[in-house]
């Protein structure tokens, strides 16, 4: 998706892509799920109780990973579109209903987005040395990691990884409608502080 950032002096565009949507969900079930049984019957699943209490399931279309716990709590990750959330949950419920006698009603499934990861490109190089001085709540240790970590508190609390190439990773937001305002705010701040390199 392309977000246009325009002013009288400068016209530039910021492209961004949603890379990962992490969702927490709860299936309302009357008794605990038998994860050992499910791991035997479900394709692309893995369960090692001694290492982790959840069952891992991979879906290919749309591509995603699911962690399901015996109490019905679920974590969905790897999603790239919000429309895929309900598709994956319905598909999971259908597969579970084929294996276990407990019937799960998909109309009583609670879902909550807990994190959205976005990559963006300002298409302009950024002076990270100057940014580490001018941006409060930032950490830049180029000998350890090539990007600057910026903990933004405004307009909402979120975290940016900013690279000298102009590429940015945004994480810590929970609503789709916040993506564009938060990225536009960062672009405005970088411009105001004269952190974009010319040329």
C-alpha positions as CSV (number, residue, x, y, z in Angstrom):
1,X,0.0,0.0,0.0
2,X,1.2,3.5,-0.8
3,X,0.6,6.4,1.6
4,X,1.1,9.8,0.1
5,X,2.8,12.4,2.3
6,X,2.4,15.7,0.7
7,X,3.4,19.3,1.6
8,X,3.8,22.4,-0.5
9,X,7.6,22.0,-0.7
10,X,7.9,18.3,-1.1
11,X,5.9,15.4,-2.5
12,X,7.0,11.9,-1.5
13,X,5.3,8.6,-1.0
14,X,5.7,6.0,1.8
15,X,5.1,2.4,0.9
16,X,4.2,-0.1,3.6
17,X,3.3,-3.8,3.8
18,X,1.7,-5.7,6.7
19,X,4.1,-8.5,7.5
20,X,2.4,-10.2,10.5
21,X,-0.8,-9.9,12.4
22,X,-0.8,-11.7,15.8
23,X,-4.2,-12.6,17.2
24,X,-5.3,-14.0,20.5
25,X,-8.5,-16.0,20.5
26,X,-10.6,-18.1,22.8
27,X,-12.8,-21.0,21.9
28,X,-15.6,-21.5,24.4
29,X,-15.4,-25.2,25.2
30,X,-16.9,-27.2,28.1
31,X,-13.9,-29.4,28.7
32,X,-10.2,-29.3,27.9
33,X,-8.9,-30.4,24.5
34,X,-6.9,-33.6,24.1
35,X,-3.8,-32.1,22.4
36,X,-2.1,-35.5,22.1
37,X,-5.1,-36.8,20.1
38,X,-5.2,-33.7,18.0
39,X,-1.5,-33.9,17.2
40,X,-1.9,-37.4,15.9
41,X,-4.9,-36.5,13.7
42,X,-4.1,-33.0,12.5
43,X,-1.8,-32.6,9.5
44,X,1.1,-30.2,9.9
45,X,0.9,-30.2,13.7
46,X,3.5,-30.7,16.5
47,X,3.0,-31.1,20.2
48,X,5.8,-31.8,22.7
49,X,4.2,-31.3,26.2
50,X,7.6,-31.5,27.9
51,X,8.9,-28.5,25.9
52,X,5.8,-26.3,25.5
53,X,2.1,-26.6,26.6
54,X,0.6,-25.7,23.3
55,X,0.0,-27.6,20.0
56,X,1.5,-25.9,16.9
57,X,-0.4,-26.2,13.6
58,X,0.6,-24.7,10.2
59,X,-1.9,-23.7,7.6
60,X,-0.8,-23.1,4.0
61,X,-3.7,-21.2,2.5
62,X,-3.7,-18.6,3.8
63,X,-0.3,-19.1,5.3
64,X,-0.3,-18.9,9.1
65,X,0.8,-20.7,12.3
66,X,-1.6,-21.5,15.2
67,X,-0.8,-22.4,18.8
68,X,-3.7,-24.0,20.5
69,X,-3.8,-24.7,24.3
70,X,-5.9,-27.4,26.0
71,X,-8.2,-24.7,27.6
72,X,-9.2,-23.4,24.2
73,X,-6.9,-20.4,24.1
74,X,-5.4,-19.8,20.6
75,X,-2.6,-17.6,19.2
76,X,-2.6,-17.0,15.4
77,X,0.5,-15.6,13.8
78,X,1.9,-15.1,10.4
79,X,-1.2,-13.6,9.0
80,X,-0.8,-10.8,6.4
81,X,-4.5,-9.7,5.9
82,X,-7.2,-8.9,8.5
83,X,-9.7,-10.8,6.4
84,X,-7.8,-14.0,7.0
85,X,-8.4,-14.0,10.7
86,X,-12.0,-15.3,10.5
87,X,-11.1,-17.7,7.6
88,X,-8.4,-19.4,9.7
89,X,-10.5,-19.6,12.8
90,X,-13.4,-21.2,10.9
91,X,-11.1,-23.6,9.2
92,X,-9.5,-24.6,12.5
93,X,-12.9,-25.2,14.1
94,X,-14.0,-27.4,11.2
95,X,-10.9,-29.5,11.6
96,X,-11.3,-29.8,15.3
97,X,-14.9,-30.8,15.0
98,X,-13.9,-33.6,12.6
99,X,-11.7,-35.1,15.3
100,X,-13.1,-34.4,18.7
101,X,-16.6,-35.0,20.0
102,X,-16.8,-31.5,21.5
103,X,-18.6,-29.2,19.1
104,X,-17.3,-25.7,19.0
105,X,-19.6,-23.0,17.9
106,X,-17.8,-20.4,15.8
107,X,-20.2,-17.7,16.8
108,X,-18.9,-17.6,20.3
109,X,-15.2,-17.2,19.5
110,X,-13.5,-14.1,21.0
111,X,-10.6,-12.6,19.0
112,X,-8.3,-9.8,19.8
113,X,-5.4,-8.4,17.7
114,X,-2.3,-8.1,20.0
115,X,0.3,-7.0,17.5
116,X,0.7,-5.8,14.0
117,X,4.1,-5.8,12.3
118,X,4.5,-3.5,9.3
119,X,7.5,-2.8,7.0
120,X,7.7,0.6,5.4
121,X,10.1,2.5,3.1
122,X,10.4,6.3,3.1
123,X,12.6,6.0,-0.1
124,X,15.1,8.4,1.4
125,X,18.2,7.7,3.4
126,X,18.1,8.6,7.1
127,X,21.0,9.9,9.2
128,X,20.9,7.5,12.2
129,X,23.8,9.2,14.0
130,X,21.8,12.4,14.2
131,X,18.6,10.5,14.9
132,X,20.1,8.9,17.9
133,X,20.7,12.3,19.4
134,X,17.5,14.1,18.3
135,X,15.0,11.3,18.9
136,X,14.2,10.7,22.6
137,X,13.8,7.1,23.7
138,X,16.1,5.8,20.9
139,X,18.9,3.4,21.0
140,X,21.6,3.1,18.2
141,X,24.5,0.8,18.6
142,X,25.7,0.2,15.0
143,X,28.4,-2.3,16.1
144,X,25.7,-4.5,17.6
145,X,22.8,-3.9,15.2
146,X,22.5,-1.8,12.0
147,X,19.2,-0.2,12.9
148,X,18.1,2.4,15.4
149,X,15.3,1.4,17.8
150,X,12.9,4.2,18.5
151,X,10.2,3.9,21.2
152,X,7.5,6.3,20.2
153,X,5.0,7.5,22.7
154,X,3.0,9.8,20.4
155,X,0.5,9.6,18.8
156,X,0.4,6.1,20.4
157,X,3.0,3.9,22.1
158,X,4.8,1.8,19.5
159,X,8.3,0.7,18.4
160,X,10.2,1.5,15.2
161,X,13.3,-0.1,13.8
162,X,14.8,2.6,11.6
163,X,17.5,1.8,9.0
164,X,19.8,4.2,7.2
165,X,18.3,3.1,3.8
166,X,14.9,4.7,4.8
167,X,13.4,1.3,5.5
168,X,11.4,1.0,8.8
169,X,9.8,-1.8,10.8
170,X,6.8,-0.8,12.9
171,X,5.5,-3.0,15.7
172,X,3.4,-2.7,18.9
173,X,0.2,-1.4,17.4
174,X,-3.1,-3.3,17.6
175,X,-5.4,-1.5,15.1
176,X,-5.2,-1.3,11.3
177,X,-6.5,2.3,11.4
178,X,-3.4,3.4,13.3
179,X,-0.8,2.2,10.7
180,X,-1.0,5.3,8.4
181,X,-1.2,8.0,11.1
182,X,1.7,6.5,13.0
183,X,3.9,6.2,9.9
184,X,3.0,9.7,8.7
185,X,3.8,11.0,12.2
186,X,7.3,9.4,12.1
187,X,7.9,10.8,8.6
188,X,6.9,14.3,9.7
189,X,9.2,14.0,12.8
190,X,12.2,12.8,10.6
191,X,11.5,15.7,8.2
192,X,11.1,18.3,11.0
193,X,14.4,17.2,12.7
194,X,16.1,17.2,9.2
195,X,17.1,13.6,9.5
196,X,16.5,12.7,5.9
197,X,19.8,12.8,3.9
198,X,19.6,14.7,0.7
199,X,20.4,12.8,-2.5
